[in-house]
């Protein structure tokens, strides 16, 4: 009945994680109100109710606004918006680091040349993105000015709905202004209705470095000559794809950046030659950066630090006139001060900046601030005797006040739907009172438009103070938004934690209390009760709030159904414990036992390792260094194995050698550079030699297992063994031929490996299923499980990359040596080492170390997306997802397939002790429980989104993956249990 318990636990864990996730990752409340030219942002109640429908047709058009500007006079009629995906700041800046790679350093010289030759017309800023740094979330921020939500990351790999919040494109269309787009098709999924013309290209094939960029370049320059656009968007993808496929430090990156430099050079020249070039603003920007291995999605400086380059044929920023007049000196002093204060800006700042420069209303939900240096510009002609600096300050403060009023209006509207923290909101209001005080002082000094020359220094000081305070308000508002971007549903979170803890108790105790010997009645899920209770609460009207239950019908139903199932399982386990307690009076040897039933050395060590790992999850420093923690725990396991080997009388030398091999493999795997598919080449030492060793081990261990178990090598097993050997040969050919870039080798060699593994799996399952239900001997033999494992190894290595064989060889060596020592110990001393549970827990810990040594971590940046394209040039959601899953979680699949080696003895029924294997997912269940509790307690911690939340997600996924894999492994034994129950009847 082990498979039934495991299936029930899998469903319960999925329900618990779903409940916690829906409570923890609720998305930010989206306000659908729209800004308009007719509604002043200073009037909080000025937005009409009928303008809150979320459609651009609801916005009143304004011909006057289109020609003159809306909230303030526009400076530019047209904007060229060029996105170079993953344009990291140091790709564009010159000499920003002494240790820059020559592959991307000084590869965009046209930007620096323009900055030097035309300082008043160009500006380069560090453009800081808010995590998560995924393209879709960045595009939302770049057009709405709003902050991303953590779980929006899920939309990055699937079709997404259009944006409903107010945005720049919607405001342009409301004024009958044209928008033309070309490039990454993510834009099309977000703004399909906003474009006058569009040329979208597939963005998912990261191995295609040129198609999208060539398509953009093909349409960009002809579209520039057409008069019907006001916003032209060009989104290049090549830099991002090079990063994902080859990393930033590669010759491909150098070539791609050289190509982008040529495009930008031609674009700048074209803008200078345009008749209306003074009315065009060019914005070249990166939506995010990239890490050292070319990935993004996290919160490191390399991933969030992008570049923003602005250029116009007309004067863009004030640098001060080159003369000796007091006005010029004064203007230059303040201009340099303003410019230096805004060298690094958040990405959301671009939205209000472009809106006001283009004569548009700032989108309603924007939290960004205008870039000060772009508005500290005096009128083209200053009255005789006037002050350029004062005129520039007046322009800047007008823009800042419009921006402030818009943000304040948004916060007021947001607070009516979702309560804001009173302390932070009061702080904003105190800053606003200071702003009003400074404005009153300015009115007193400057009555009307006249003032004495003696008052000029005071006016300039007051204007500077006003600008600082208004900018301070906007930055505090942005910080407030970041602190409340997620609302927590404590009820759903609490039920998720309760169900996780309860199911962990069930899984831990069932490893010993649930027997596989066929004694008494076997447990089966009470489906009728679960469906009835869950259904009643699911169909309960959503308006009825039941005490202590989530408001959502689905969540209510899950809580009720899960509790009904858990109560039944708990009742059954307590009954089993009572039965064993009664029998223990007659036979103490059969007394009921808990997770560590016998006080043994293995039990003590396993408990120590499990507890130490769980405690390490309560520290962000240990979570960051979890790979080192697991190396230490695996090494501890190795020395314990060495101690066990020394206590043996038989096979002591062989067991000692196996323990030393385990320790050596553990140390070597941690010392090696983790395999990474995007920046690896095949070598003799890391690829072909270990690949040959793995193939020899595969054949040798399979033959030895057949001799040990007494099985005969069937015709099917022989064919599988031959095909497995062929898979290793195909891997070698694929990696040796990879520099040739021949389509057949690149596409079909990996597919051959995949097909061999799938064919083996199908053949073994068919053999099991075709046996009569009550006929024994239909379970998979030990060597057939072994053959399936050896078939999975080449597929796993393919998606890890050509440097993976040595790391995988270490994992295989750990597996073989561990299972050999366990077999020897359990055979030599059944009373001391017979309990399999501690050994299973130790093996689970070792398998978790392999997750880190195979090049992964509990961060989204560690996902090797290029693995989804091994053997395929086009993107397929399911195939790419399966290959990425194999790349990320393949080590756990190998560990699960190795479990029967620990549990089987010579001439022992294979289903004996199957339920004790439940200790394997129990280890990961405890990790998920601790991570969930900690992330709930630290939900307001500074590092919650950078460290704790990704750790929780990975632990939850690992738990579900291991339980699913173990359920597939135990499926053949379900028929064996039916045989026993049938015989008892």
N, C-alpha and C positions, 0 to 999 in steps of 0.2 A: 504493500500500500504506500510505499515511499513516494511513488510518482504522483499519487493523489494528494498527499500532503504538500509536495513541492509545487504542484499545479495550483493548489489553493493559496500557498504562500506567494507565488508569483502574482496572482490576481490581487491579493491583499496588498502587497508592496506597491503594485502599480496604482491601486486606488489611493493608498496613503500618500505616495509621492505626488499624485495628481492633486489631491486636496491641499497639500502643503504648497505646491507650486502655484496653484490658483490664488492662494492667500498671500504668498510672498512676492509674486511677480505680477501683481495687478498693474496694468498699464496706466500711464498718466491720463487724467481726465482731459479729454479733448474738447476745447471750447470751439464751437462752430460759428461764432460770431464773425462778422466781416468788417473790416475797416472800409470807410468810403470817404470821398472828398467832401460830401455834404455834412458829415458828422465830425465835429472837432474832437480830437483826442483829449482835450482838456475838460470836456464835459463827460463825466463818468456815466451819466444816464442818457447820453445823446444817441446811443445806438438803437434804432427802432427794432421792435420785436420781429417784424416781418423780414428783417435782414439776417436772421439767425438760422436760415435753412440750410446753409452750406453749399449753395449752387451759385455759379457765377452769374446766372441770369437774374438773380435776386439783387445784384449790385447795381445801383443806378449809375448809368454812364455819365460822363462829363466831358463834353467837347472842349470846354474851357480848360479843364484839368489836363486834357490830352495835349493841348497846345502850349499852355503856360506853366504847367506844373500844378500839383495838387496842394499839399500842405505848405510847401515853400517853393519858390521858383526853381525850376530844374536847371541843371548845368549841362546835361548830356541827353540827347534824344534817343541815341541808340547805344546798346551795350553788346559787345562780343564777349561771350562767357566761355572760356576755354578751360576745360577740366582735363588735366593730365593725371589720370588715376595713379595714386600712390606716389605723387611727386613729393618726396621728402625734402625738408628744408635744406639740408646740406647738399642735395642734388643741385639746387639753384644758387645757394650762397657760395661765394668764392672765399676759400681759405678759412672756413668756419672752424676747421679742426686740423691739427697738425698730423693726425693719424688717418686722414681720409684715404679711401681707396682710389687708386688711379682709374678704376673702372667707372666711377661716377663723379669724381672730383673735376670741376672746371669743364664739364661736358655741355653746359648751357652758357657759353661765353656771351651770347647775344644779349642776355639779361644784364650782365655786369657792364658790358659796353654801353648799353642804353642808359643805365644808371649814371655812368660817368659823363657821358656826352650830353645828356639831357636831364639834369637833376631835378628841374622843375616839372618835368613831364612824366617821370617814372618813380615808382615806389616799390620796394621789396620788403615784405613783412613775414615774420614767422606766424603761421596760421595754425592755431592749436585747436584740434578737434576734441570733442567730448566723447569718451568711450561709451559704447563699444564702437571701435573704428571699422565698421563694415560699411560697404559702399551705400547700401540703401538708407541706412540711418544717417549717413553724412549728407546725402542728397536731400533728405527731409529737413535736416538742420540748415542747409545752405539755401533753402527756398522758403521756409516758414519762420526761421529764427527760433524754433523751439528746441527743447532738449530731447535726446533720444531716451527710450526706455529699454531696460536690459533685455527683456524677452523679445523685442522687435528683431533680435538677431535671428530668430527662427524664420522671419520673412525673407531673409537674405538667400535662402536656398529653395524658395518656392514662389509660386505666383502670389503677388500681393495685391491688395485692394488699392484703389486710388486714394490719394490724400484728401481728407475732408476739411482740414484746417485751412485757414486763410494763408495765402502764399503769394509770392511775387508774380508767378505766371498767371494766376487768376486775376490779380489786379491789372496786369497788362491787358488781358483779354477783355476785362470790364471796360477799358477805355478804347476798345477796338484797335489795339495795337498788335502787330504781328509777332509771332514767336515761331522760329524755325529751329529744328533740332536735328542733330546727326551724332551717331555714336552708340554708346552703351544702351542696350534695350531696357535697362532698369528704368530709365526716364519714361519710356513708353508705358510701363506698368503703373507708374505713379501719376502721370499727367497726360493720359491718352487723349483727353478732350481739349487740351489747351493749345495744341500745336497748329499753326497754319500749314506747315509742311514738316514731315519727319522722315528721317532715314536711319532706321534702327538696325543694329547688328547684334547678333548673338554674343553674349558676354561670358558664357560659362566655360567655354573651351580654353582653359588657361594655357594649353600648349600651343595655341594659335597666337603667335606673337605679332602678326602683321595685318590680318584681314580687316579688323575693325579700324585700325589706324589708316590703312589705305583707303577704306571706304569714306572715312571722315575727310581725309585730304582731298579726295576726288570731288566731294560736294562743297567743301568749305569755301574755296576761292570763287567758284561761280556764284554761290549764294551771296557772297559779300557784295557783288556788283548789282544785286537786285534791290529795288527800293521799298519792298513791302514788308520788311522786317524791322522790328524795334529791339528785339532780343534774339541773338543768334547763339545757340548753345552747341558747342563741339566737345564731345567727350572721348578722349583718346584712352585706350586700354592697354597699349603695348607695354608700358613701364610696369604696370601691375602684374601682367602675365609673365613678364621676364622674371620679376621677383618671385612669383609663385613657382615657376618652373626651374629657374637656374640660380636664384638669389641675386642680391644687389652687386656682389663682388664677382662679376663674370663678364666675359667679353661680350655676351649678348646685351648686357645692360649698357655697356659703353656704346655699342652700335645703335641701340634704341634711343639713348639720350642724344647721340649725334644726329639721329634722324629728327627728333623733336626740335633740336636747335635749328635745323634747316627749315622746318615748318614755321617756327616762331619768327625766324629772320624774314622769311617771305611774307608772313602775316603783318609784321611791323612795317615793312616797306609798302605793302598794299594799303594799309591804313594811312600812311603819310601821303600817298598819292591820291586818296579819295577826295573828291571835291568838298564833301561835308565832313572831312576828317576831324575838324575841331569839335564836332558834335557827337563824336564816337568815343566811348570808353572801352578799353580792353582790360579784361580781368583774366589772368592766367593763374590757375590755382591747382593744388592737390587736394583731393577730398580727405586724404589721410596719408600717413607715411608707411613705412614697412620696417619690420625687425631685421636683425642681421641675417636671418635665414629667409627673408623675403615674404614672411606672412604678416598678417595684421588682424585686428579684432580685439586687441587688449588695450592696456592703458599705459604702456611704456612711452618714454619721451620720443623714441624713434618712430613709434606707431602713431602718436598723436600730433607730432610736429611736422606739419606740411608747409608748403610755400604759397605765398600770395604775391603776385606781381601785377601792378596796375600801371597803365600807360594811356596817355591821351596826347593827341597832337596839340591840343590847347594846354595851358598851364594847369597842372593837377594839384601841386602843393606849393605853399609859399616858402621861399628860401631867403627872401629879403633882397632888396636892390643892392647892387655893388656900387654904392656911393657913400660919401662921408656925412650925409645928412643925419640929424638926430632921429628923424622918422624912420629912415632905413635901418639904422643901428637898432632902434627899438623893435622894429618889426622882425629883424633877423634874430634878435635875442629870444623873443617869445616863440617864433616859428621853430627854432632849434629845440627849445624846451618842450613844446607840444609834440614835435616829431620824436624826440627821444623817449617820451612817455608812452608812445604807442608803437614800439618796434615789434611787439608781440601781442597779438590780438586773438580772442576766441573766434571760432568760425562763425558763430551766430552773429557776430558784429557786421558781417558782410551784408546781411539782409536789410537792416535799417539804413545802412550806408548807401546801397544801390537804390533803395526805394526813394530816398530823398534826393539823391543826385539825379535820378531819372524822373522826378516829378510824380512819384506814386505815393499813395498812403502806405504807411508801414503796416505790414500784416498784423492782424489783431493779436495773435498769440506770440509775437516776437518777444524774446528776453535779451536780445543783444543790444549793444550800444553802438552808436555811430562812431566811426574811426575819426578821432579829433583832427588829425593832420589834414584830412581831406575837406574839412569845413572851416579850418582856420585860414581862410583865403579872403582878402579884401576885395571890394568891387573893382571892376576893371579900371575905373577912374575914381579917384578920391578927390573930394572938394579941396580947393586950395586952403591950406592951413589945417586940413583935417588930419586925423591920425589913422594910418593904415592898420596899425595894431589894434586900435579900438574898433575899427570897422570889421576886422577879422574876428575879434572876440564876439562882437554882436552877432555875426553870422554863425559862429560855433555855438554860442549859447542858445540861439534860436533853434538850431537843429537838436541840441541836447534837450531843450525843454519839450519840443514835440515828441522826441523819443521817450523822455521821462513820463509825459502825460499818457502816451500810448501804453507803456509798461504798467503804470499805476492803474490805468483803466482795466487792463487785462487781469491784474492781481485782484482788483475789486470784483470783477466778474467771476473769476475763478473761485474766490472765497465764498461766493453765493452758492456754488455747487459742491465745493469740497473745502472744509475748514483749513485755514492756514495756521501755522504756529503763531500764537499771539505774541510771543517775545520777539521773534524775528520781524513780524509785521509792525510791531510798535517801534522797533529800531528804525525801520524804513520811514515811518511817519515822523520820527524825531529828525531824521535827516531832511525830510521835506519841509519841516518847520524852519530849519536853518536856511534852506534855500529861499523860502519866502522872506525871511529876515534880510538876507543879502539883497534880494530884489527890491525890497522897500528902501534900503539904503541907497541903491542905485537911482531910484525915482526921486529921492530927496536931493541927491547931488546933481542929477541931470534932469532939470525940469524941462519937460518937452524934449526938443532936440538940441537945446542950447546948453552950453557949459563953458565955464571960463578955462583958460589954458592952465591955470594953477591947479584946477581940479583933475587934470588929465592923469597924473600918477595915481591918485586915489581911485579914479574910474577904472584904470587898467588893473589895479590890485583887486578891486571888487569883482570885476569881470573874471579875472583869473580864479578867484576864490569860488565864484559862482560855477564856473566850468568844472572845477575840481569836485565841488559838492554834488553837482548833477551827475557827473561821471561816477562818483562814489555811490550815489543812490542806485544807479543802473547796475553797478557791479554787485552791490549787496542784494539787489533783486535777483540777479543771476545766481548768486550763491544760495538764496532762498529756494529758487526753483530746483537747483541741484539737490538740495536737502530733502525736498518733498516729491521728487519725481516718481517715487513709488509709494503707494498707500498699502498698508498691511492689513489684511483681513485676519485678525488674530483668532477668530473662531475656526476658520478653515485650517489655518496653520496648526492650531492646537489639536484638532482632530487628526490631522496628518501625523503629528508626532505621537499621539496616543496609539494610533493604529500601527505605526512602525514599531513602537516599543512592545506592544502586545504581540504582534506577529513574530518579533524577535524571540520573545519568551516561548512561543509555540515552536518555532524552528529549533531553538536550542534544546528544549526538553524532549522533543520528538526524536532526536537522534538516538536516544536510548530507551525511552518508554514505549515507542512504537516498534513492535517486533516484526520481523519479516518471516517468522517461522510459521505463520498461519494459525497462531493461537487465537481462539475466540473470534469475535466479529471484527472485520476490518472496517476502518472508517471510510465513509464516503460523504462528499459535500452535501449538505441539506439544501439542495437547489430550490426546492419548492418554497421553503421558508424564506430563503434569501431573496428570491424573486418577488414573493408576496410582500414582504416587509419593505424592501427597496422600492418596489413599484408603487405602493401606497403613498410613500413620502415623495416619490418623484412626481406623481400626478397631483399632489397636494398643491393648491393654488399658490403661486409665488408671493402673493400679497399677504399670506398668512405666515407670520413669523413665529416659528416654534422655538421655545426656549433652548439655548445651548446648541442649536443646530444651524448650519450655514443657510443663508437666504436662497441661494441658487438651488433649483429643484434637482439638478443632477448631483450636486454635492450632497444634498440631503439624502437622496437615494443611496449614494455610495456609502455614506456613514452608516445608515441603517442596515444595509445589506452586509457590509463588512462586519459590523458588530454582531449580527445574527450568526454569521459564519464562524467568527472567533469564539463566541460563546459556546457554540456546539463543539468546536475543536478543543476548547479548554475543558469542557465537561468530559469529553471522551478521554483526554489525557489524564485527568484526575481519576477517572474510573480505572484506567489502566494502572496508574500508580497504586491505587488501593488494592487491585488484584495482585500486583507484584509484592506489595507489603504483606498481604495475607500469605502468599506462598513463601515469603522469606522466613516465616515462622517455622515452616516445615523444612525449607532448604535455603539456608543463608546465601548460598552461591548464586541464587537467582534473584536476589534482592534488587529492587529498583535503583537505578543510578541516574545521575544528572549528566550534564554536559561533559564533565570530567569525572567519570564514574569511579575510577580507581585512582587512589593517590599514588601516582607513578612519576618517575623522572620526566617522562615525555609529557605527562599532563601538567606538571609544574612549569616546565619550559614553555609549553604551548600557551598556558594561561598568562605567563609573564610577558610573552611576545605580544599576545592579543591585547593585553591591558596597556602595555607601553605604547603600542601603535595608536590605540584609542585615545590615550592621554595626549599624544603628540598632536592630535587633530584639534586640540583646544588652544593651540598657539599659532598665530599667523606666521611666525618665524619658522616653526617646524613644518607648517604646510608648504611654505616656499622651498624648504630644504627636505621635502619628503623623500626624494630620491635617495639622499644620503641616509635618512632614517631607515629606509627599507634595506639599504646595503648593510647597515649595521645589524639589523635584525636577521637578515639572511646569513651574514657571517656568524652570528651567534648560533643560529641553527646548525651551520656547518661544524662548528666546534662541539656542539652537543652530539652530532652524528659521530664525530671522531671519538668522543667519550664512549658512546654506545658500542662502537666497533671494537674498542679495547676490552670490553666486557664479554665479548663472544669467545667461545671455545672453538667452534667450527667456523671456517671461512674468515678468521680474524684478519689475515693478511689482505684478502680480497676486499673485505669491508673497510679496512683502514685505507687502502688505496682509493676506494670509492669516495670515502669521506674527504680525503685530501684533494681528489679531483673536484668534488663539490665546492670546497673552499677556494680552490684555484679558479674555477669557472666563475664563481661569484665575484671574486676580486677582479678578474680580467674583464668581465662584462661591464663592471662599473668604471674601470680605468679607460676603456675604449671610448673614442668619440662616438656618440650615438648615431645610428644610421639615419640618414636624411635623404629622401628620394630626389630632392631638387638640387642637391649639390654633392653628387657622388659619382665617382668613376670606378670602373672595375679594375682591381689589382690582383696580383697573384696571392698576396698575403691575406687580404681581407675578403676576397671573393672566391677565386677558383680552388685554392687549397682547402679552405674550410668546407666549401661546397662538396668537394670530393670526399672529405671525411664524413660529412653528414650522410651522403649516399652509401658509403661503406657501412656506417652504423645502422642505416635503415635495413639493408639486406641482412647484415649479421645478426642484429637483434631480432628480426622477424624469424630467421631460421632457428635461433637459440630458443625463442619462445615456443615455437612448435615442438621442439624436442622436450622442453621442460613440462609443458602441459599435456603431452601425449597425444595431441591432435595430429591428424594427417593434413598435409598441405593440399587442399582441394584444388581443382582446376581453376576455379574462380580466384582463389587466393594467389595461385601462381601468376595468373594474368594480371591481377592487381599489383603484385610485386614487380613484375616486368614493367608495367605502365608507370609505376612509381619511379623506378630507375630512369625511365625515359623522361619523366618530368624534370629530374635534376639535370639531365643532359640538355634538355630544351632551355632551361634557365641559363646554363653556361653559354649556349649558342647565342641566346638573346643578348646577354650582357657583352659578349665578345663582339657581336655585330652591331651594337647600339651606335657607335660612331659613324657607321655607314649610312644610317638614316634611310634604309630601304623600306618601303611601305609594308611589304610582306612580313619582313622580320619584326618590324615594330608593332604590327597589328595582330598577326596570327600566332606567333610563338607564345605570347602570354595567354591567348585564348585556348591554345592547346592544353596548357597547364590547368586552366580553369575547368575545361571540359573533362579532363581526366579525373580531377577531384570530384566533380559533380557526378560523373558516371559511376565512380566507385561508390559514392554515397547512395545513389539510386539502386545499384545492384545489391548492396548489403541490405537496404531496407526492403526491397522486393523479396529477398530470400527469407527475411523474418516474417513478412506479412503473408506469404503464400503458405506457411505452415498451418495445419489445423489448430484451432484455438486451444484445445486441451491436449496438445501433443508436446511433450517435453523435448528439450534439445534445440528449440528454435531461437535461443538467445545467441547473441554474437559471442564467438569465442575470443579468448584473450588476444590471439594473434591477429584477428580481424579488426579489433579496436586499434591494435598497433599499426596495422596497415593503413587504416583511415587517418591516423595521426601523421604517418609518413607521407601520405598524399597531400595533407594540408600544409606541410612545411614548405614545399616549393612555392605554392601560391602565396603564402605569407611572406616569404623572402622577396618575391617579385614586387609586391606592393610596398615593401620597405626600402627597396633600392639595392644597388650592386654592392654596397658595403655591409649589407645585413648578414651574409652567411656566417661570419665569425661571431657576431652577437647571438645569432640563432644557434650556432654550435655550442656556445656556452650554456644556453637555455636547455638544449638537448642533453648536454653532459650533466647538468644539474638534475634533470628529470630522471635519467637512467641511474645515476649514482644514488640519488635519494630513494628511488623505488627498490634498488638492490639492497641497501642497508636496512630499509624497513622490512623487506621480506626476510632477510637473515635474522633480524632481531625478533620478529614475531614468531618465526619458526623455532628459534632457539629457546625463547622464554615466553610462552603464551601468557603466563600469569602476570609478568612484569610489563611486557610490551604488546600484549594481545589486543588491547583496546585500540581500534583504528582511529577513533575520533581525534586524539591529539595530533596524530600524524597528518590527518587531513587538514587540520588547522595550520600546522607548520607548512604544509605544501601550499596552502592558500596564500600564506604570507610570502613565500618564495615567488609564487606566480605574480604577485603584485609588484615585486621588485623588477620583474621582466618588463612590466609596463613602462618603467622609466628607462631601463637600459635599451629598450627598442626605440628610443627617441621621442618619447611622449611625456607629457606633464599635465597637470590639472589646470590648463589654460587653453583658451581657444586658439592662441597663436601657435600652439604645438601641433594642431591638426594639419596633417600633410595633405592638402587638398589635391595636389598633383597625383596622388595615388589613385584617384578616381578615373584617371585617364591612361592607366597602364593597359595597353592593348586596345585603346579606343581613342579616336581623334575628335569625336563629337560627344557632346554632353547628353547623357541619359540619366535622369534623376535617380532611377532605381539602381542601375548598374554602378554609377559613380558612388551612390550612397553605400552599396554593398562593399565595394572595394575600399572605400574610406573606412568603413566599419571594420573590415578585415585588417587594414593597416593599423587601426587604433586599438582594437580589442582582440586581435588574433592571438596574442600571448595567453589570454584567458581561455580561448578555445583549445589551444594545445594543452594547457594545464588540466582542463576538464577531461579531455580524451586520455590523459595520463592517469586519471584517478583510479580506474579499475586495476592498474598495476599495483597500487597500494593495498587493495582490498581483497585480491584473489590469492589463494594459496593453491599449491599443487593438489589436484584431484578434489577440490572443494567446490560445491555448487556456487555458481557465479552470482546468484541472487542473494546469497547469504551476506547479511550485513549491508544490504543496499541502502537501508535507511540511515546508516551511520554516515553516508556521504552527504547527508543534509548539513553536516558541519561545515562543508565547503562554502555554500552560500550564507551560512550563519555568520561566518567571518566578515563577509562583505555587508551583511545586514547590520552588524554592529557598527561598522564604519559609516554606513549611510545614516544610521540613527544618531551617532555622535555628531556628524557633520550637520545634520538637520537641527539638532538641539542647539549647537553652537551658533549656526547662522541665524537662528531665531533670536537667541539671546543678544547677539552682536549686530542686529539688523540696522542699528544706527551708527555702527562703527565706520570710521573713515575708510577702511579697506574692505568693506563688505562686498562691493561690486568688483573690486580688482582681484580679491583672493578668495573670500569665503563663499560667495555665490558660485563661481566656477567650480570650486572644490565640491560643493554640494551637488551640483549638476552631474559632474563626472562620477561621484560616488553612487548617485542614484542610477545612472545609466549602467555602470559596472555591475551593480546588484541585479538589475533586470536582465542584463546580458548573460551573466553567469548562471542565473536560475533557468533561463530559457535553454541555454546549452546543456545544462545538467539534466533538464527535463527530457531533451532529445536523447541524451545518453541512456537514461533510465527507461525510455519507452519500450525497448525490447524485453525488459524484465517484467513489464505489466502482465504479459501473457503467462510468464512463469508463475506469477502470484495467482493468476486465475486457475492454473493447474492445481496448485496446492489447495485453494479453496474448494475446487471441484472434487478433489479426492477426499477432503474432509466431509463434504456432504454425503 
